[in-house]
Amino acid sequence: MSTGKPNCTRALDIKNGRVDMSHGSGGRAMAQLITELFASAFNNEYLAQGNDGALLPAEQGRLVMATDSHVVSPLFFAGGDIGCLSVHGTINDVAVMGATPLYLSASFILEEGYPLADLKRIVESMAKASREAGVPVVTGDTKVVEQGKGDGVFITTTGVGVVRDGIHLSGDLAQPGDKILLSGTIGDHGMAILSQREGLTFSAPIVSDTAALHGLVAAMLDSGVKLRVLRDPTRGGLATTLNEIAKQSGVGMMLQESAIAVNQPVEAACEFLGLDPLYVANEGKLIAICAPEDAPRLLEVMRAHPLASAASIIGEVQEDAHGFVQMTTKLGGRRVVDWLAGEQLPRIC
């Protein structure tokens, strides 16, 4: 994303203008779009270098890199939009590796005819989320496709972070006896998307939980507890994420349904639509697995953070050669919490 200022005399017509093919041509119109819209919003010393990539200072520690593409529909939803979602999602992928997120890159696929006013709104949302998180967008790319061959805006973000010495988190480290903690309610993001997409209204609004979790993760790491695994349960929700961890570690899990919180409007919407909130996506929650003796301390630390005030211990890792994730229901029965079959909610992130 070069930031060299184009030789243009007229500013972009943000209010009434639309993306056209010249905005992806590599010429003057593209340079103007980048300078007046992207560079002005993301302004930082690395982006201002104006080169095809960012020259960044060396950091001590092990590097972590994560990338994620965002194709959410609708682009704007209760609690957020594709802009802040693309920042939060990638920051969280880096953070749950135990890393401090440092930098982001952003790639935009724009559809011809998309309103520049809406694009500006998305970019400003990204910039705000990036500034609040302290993780700058330092380089990027823009392409334009013909009308009818995209869906407004697709965004791919890549994040780079660094893991300090002594920290090692991985999905293959869960051990029998470990406790499973969840930072809050489940299903908020996926149901916020679906309710708006389908034009559904409920007695109370359903709002996405999209948020950057690296501050919460830092507090958990600083507590000195023996963390084994951190994950953010996005697509496929809590159930799918726990099955992934169980498979990686070669263990089973036993959950307690009564300990898994679901906001009442989300629960009602899921019941109405025949969906299981265990499989609905989250964008501002995390799963933590730790040594059993450290669980009370970790829970205390999590609840002290505003993004995890409703944290709870939801289950325990068990020895199980089959790797089953099971759950004791509120009625005292037992069910298998299996992998998600198919796509319950497409295009939610």
Salt bridges, closest charged atoms under 4 A:
ASP20 OD1 - HIS23 ND1 3.64
GLU124 OE2 - LYS120 NZ 2.81
GLU132 OE2 - LYS128 NZ 2.66
ASP141 OD2 - LYS143 NZ 2.52
ASP151 OD2 - ARG347 NH1 2.75
ASP178 OD2 - ARG228 NE 2.94
ASP188 OD2 - LYS285 NZ 3.76
ASP209 OD2 - LYS285 NZ 2.97
ASP222 OD1 - ARG164 NH2 2.65
GLU244 OE1 - ARG231 NH1 3.78
ASP276 OD2 - ARG335 NH2 3.22
GLU293 OE2 - LYS226 NZ 3.40
GLU300 OE1 - ARG297 NH1 3.70
GLU316 OE1 - LYS179 NZ 2.67
